[in-house]
Amino acid sequence: MDYDMLVIGSGPSGRRAAVQSAKLGKSVLVVDRGRRLGGVSVHTGTIPSKTLRETVLNLSGWRERGFYGRGYRVKQDISIGDLVERLHKTLDHEVEVLQHQFMRNTVKSARAAVKFLTPNKASLTADNGDYSEVGFANALIAVGTRPHRPADVPFDKKRVFDSDEMLELHHLPRTLTVIGAGVIGVEYATIFSALDVPVTLVEPRNTILDFIDREIVDDFIHQMRDRGMTIRLGSTVKEIASKPDHAEVTLADGRTIRSEMVLYAAGRTGNVASLGLDLVGIEADARGRIKVDPNTFQTSVPNIYASGDVIGFPSLASTSMEQGRVAACHAFGVNLPPPPESFPYGIYAVPEISTVGLSEEQVRDSGAAYEVGLARFRETSRGHIMGVSSGFLKLLFSVETRRLLGAHIVGEGATELIHIGQAVINLGGTVDFFVNNTFNYPTLAEAYKIAGLDAWNRMGHG
Ligand SMILES: Cc1cc2nc3c(=O)[nH]c(=O)nc-3n(C[C@H](O)[C@H](O)[C@H](O)COP(=O)(O)OP(=O)(O)OC[C@H]3O[C@@H](n4cnc5c(N)ncnc54)[C@H](O)[C@@H]3O)c2cc1C
């Protein structure tokens, strides 16, 4: 065997699996067909969209508008150049750190497209046609996904874009239509809206973000509408046309939406087409997703693992990393305890949403008696200082066990604050934790104390 572990794809999952394997003393080769290491996460997904968001919030003065009014701006004329400058610096830094990490851990890397030949052998084909074969004891498929591009959508990088292409804009759109109100759609829609670009968000279903607590989503939709975004739920798209000076979206009910640009963000497909899965007997579904054992991440071929977006929900960089690490540990006989049931979900829209544990709908469906504790950020001193006028934290507690069942946040800092809720849920903590502990003051985290007290006062005092 040439390598103990062949990792296909250098995104979050492949990266963690590679480093973990190396730390266990194993020989590792990471192969990615992309121009640079890092995967979707570094080049077209997580890091670019979050960098764009940060730049937009800083340059637009978004966080200060609670004090200085909606007309406030830090920089008057924000150009695409302003946004891209920070993007390139951040991405370069990410790649540099990753390369250094591989070097330190003696993880080898190569640029090529990988195709399985047998369960222990694969071919590597470089862009220039160079061909080689590599033998491996174990392999991890961490090839991720690409935007779903239906044949009848006229993607042209001028009027109609997918989410990868949004990073190649020549100028900021004067008006934007976003099709698909999934996580990627709402993130980009709200980021551009924070730049005062008029945005229309179109979604065929009548609800959005169905895996999130309804009260949080309702507040989020209210905030989007309140700042002038148009949200068309229950609207199926019949046709998208790219015209010389605008794009036109025709809905099934006959209405049309004109805008300078359209972002089509309706789903993603696994990169499995050229992997030679049929040659080793691994199947993928119609969306290119591979089925794995949920505890070990083994595919139907025991020495070939799959993790990250190519195995489907939750399709997050954060969960992909963990899956890669767990797969590597399993491959080399390291027994891990079962993972905690609850992991946090972060949506970096403007405002942020983050959630962990059960939603109120799920608790209600379970039939268990529960109590809700709520704290609005505008009622915290930190919120006053920051000029925060919206956002809240919602906690759900079991009346019987007093344990925290779910924590849900919409508003400033949600994706950081959620980890307090995550720790309490996964450590089996109760409402009494929030009531008995002192929190730094003034902080937004104090909202946990307030929400805890809110529930405690109604639950009885244990
Ligand atoms: C716009 C956007 C925003 C996002 N925001 C967030 C966020 O805020 N937080 C979060 O947790 N997640 C976010 N995600 C999701 C996150 O990016 C993915 O969950 C994560 O990148 C998946 O990692 P992965 O390990 O599956 O590999 P990926 O990052 O998908 O990388 C896969 C790599 O495999 C390579 N590859 C594919 N086929 C082959 C082949 N045959 N041979 C060799 N190499 C191959 C590709 O070139 C690619 O580099 C976002 C995604 C998008 C698109």
Ligand as a Chemical Component Dictionary entry (heavy atoms), coordinates in Angstrom:
data_LIG
# 
_chem_comp.id                   LIG 
_chem_comp.type                 NON-POLYMER 
_chem_comp.pdbx_formal_charge   0 
_chem_comp.three_letter_code    LIG 
# 
loop_
_chem_comp_atom.comp_id 
_chem_comp_atom.atom_id 
_chem_comp_atom.alt_atom_id 
_chem_comp_atom.type_symbol 
_chem_comp_atom.charge 
_chem_comp_atom.model_Cartn_x 
_chem_comp_atom.model_Cartn_y 
_chem_comp_atom.model_Cartn_z 
_chem_comp_atom.pdbx_ordinal 
LIG C1  C1  C 0 -22.449 29.954 0.291  1  
LIG C2  C2  C 0 -22.197 28.949 1.379  2  
LIG C3  C3  C 0 -22.127 29.355 2.700  3  
LIG C4  C4  C 0 -21.883 28.430 3.721  4  
LIG N1  N1  N 0 -21.815 28.859 5.013  5  
LIG C5  C5  C 0 -21.547 27.985 6.022  6  
LIG C6  C6  C 0 -21.409 28.419 7.371  7  
LIG O1  O1  O 0 -21.542 29.602 7.660  8  
LIG N2  N2  N 0 -21.121 27.531 8.330  9  
LIG C7  C7  C 0 -20.959 26.199 8.042  10 
LIG O2  O2  O 0 -20.694 25.413 8.982  11 
LIG N3  N3  N 0 -21.079 25.735 6.782  12 
LIG C8  C8  C 0 -21.372 26.608 5.765  13 
LIG N4  N4  N 0 -21.474 26.168 4.459  14 
LIG C9  C9  C 0 -21.321 24.735 4.189  15 
LIG C10 C10 C 0 -19.857 24.333 4.110  16 
LIG O3  O3  O 0 -19.163 25.104 3.169  17 
LIG C11 C11 C 0 -19.804 22.864 3.747  18 
LIG O4  O4  O 0 -20.554 22.148 4.710  19 
LIG C12 C12 C 0 -18.382 22.325 3.741  20 
LIG O5  O5  O 0 -17.563 23.032 2.849  21 
LIG C13 C13 C 0 -18.407 20.851 3.331  22 
LIG O6  O6  O 0 -17.134 20.353 3.460  23 
LIG P1  P1  P 0 -16.647 19.024 2.767  24 
LIG O7  O7  O 0 -15.580 18.486 3.652  25 
LIG O8  O8  O 0 -17.799 18.160 2.431  26 
LIG O9  O9  O 0 -15.895 19.477 1.424  27 
LIG P2  P2  P 0 -16.004 20.736 0.478  28 
LIG O10 O10 O 0 -15.666 21.973 1.239  29 
LIG O11 O11 O 0 -17.296 20.696 -0.221 30 
LIG O12 O12 O 0 -14.800 20.455 -0.537 31 
LIG C14 C14 C 0 -14.786 19.327 -1.372 32 
LIG C15 C15 C 0 -13.505 19.311 -2.192 33 
LIG O13 O13 O 0 -13.443 18.079 -2.920 34 
LIG C16 C16 C 0 -12.839 18.322 -4.177 35 
LIG N5  N5  N 0 -13.243 17.242 -5.126 36 
LIG C17 C17 C 0 -14.477 16.970 -5.590 37 
LIG N6  N6  N 0 -14.450 15.897 -6.405 38 
LIG C18 C18 C 0 -13.170 15.488 -6.468 39 
LIG C19 C19 C 0 -12.499 14.435 -7.141 40 
LIG N7  N7  N 0 -13.128 13.527 -7.914 41 
LIG N8  N8  N 0 -11.154 14.314 -6.988 42 
LIG C20 C20 C 0 -10.467 15.202 -6.220 43 
LIG N9  N9  N 0 -11.049 16.208 -5.546 44 
LIG C21 C21 C 0 -12.383 16.352 -5.658 45 
LIG C22 C22 C 0 -13.365 19.688 -4.581 46 
LIG O14 O14 O 0 -12.469 20.300 -5.488 47 
LIG C23 C23 C 0 -13.413 20.422 -3.231 48 
LIG O15 O15 O 0 -12.234 21.178 -3.031 49 
LIG C24 C24 C 0 -21.712 27.060 3.406  50 
LIG C25 C25 C 0 -21.769 26.642 2.071  51 
LIG C26 C26 C 0 -22.003 27.565 1.059  52 
LIG C27 C27 C 0 -22.049 27.095 -0.371 53 
# 
loop_
_chem_comp_bond.comp_id 
_chem_comp_bond.atom_id_1 
_chem_comp_bond.atom_id_2 
_chem_comp_bond.value_order 
_chem_comp_bond.pdbx_ordinal 
LIG C1  C2  SING 1  
LIG C2  C3  SING 2  
LIG C2  C26 DOUB 3  
LIG C3  C4  DOUB 4  
LIG C4  N1  SING 5  
LIG C4  C24 SING 6  
LIG N1  C5  DOUB 7  
LIG C5  C6  SING 8  
LIG C5  C8  SING 9  
LIG C6  O1  DOUB 10 
LIG C6  N2  SING 11 
LIG N2  C7  SING 12 
LIG C7  O2  DOUB 13 
LIG C7  N3  SING 14 
LIG N3  C8  DOUB 15 
LIG C8  N4  SING 16 
LIG N4  C9  SING 17 
LIG N4  C24 SING 18 
LIG C9  C10 SING 19 
LIG C10 O3  SING 20 
LIG C10 C11 SING 21 
LIG C11 O4  SING 22 
LIG C11 C12 SING 23 
LIG C12 O5  SING 24 
LIG C12 C13 SING 25 
LIG C13 O6  SING 26 
LIG O6  P1  SING 27 
LIG P1  O7  DOUB 28 
LIG P1  O8  SING 29 
LIG P1  O9  SING 30 
LIG O9  P2  SING 31 
LIG P2  O10 DOUB 32 
LIG P2  O11 SING 33 
LIG P2  O12 SING 34 
LIG O12 C14 SING 35 
LIG C14 C15 SING 36 
LIG C15 O13 SING 37 
LIG C15 C23 SING 38 
LIG O13 C16 SING 39 
LIG C16 N5  SING 40 
LIG C16 C22 SING 41 
LIG N5  C17 SING 42 
LIG N5  C21 SING 43 
LIG C17 N6  DOUB 44 
LIG N6  C18 SING 45 
LIG C18 C19 SING 46 
LIG C18 C21 DOUB 47 
LIG C19 N7  SING 48 
LIG C19 N8  DOUB 49 
LIG N8  C20 SING 50 
LIG C20 N9  DOUB 51 
LIG N9  C21 SING 52 
LIG C22 O14 SING 53 
LIG C22 C23 SING 54 
LIG C23 O15 SING 55 
LIG C24 C25 DOUB 56 
LIG C25 C26 SING 57 
LIG C26 C27 SING 58 
# 
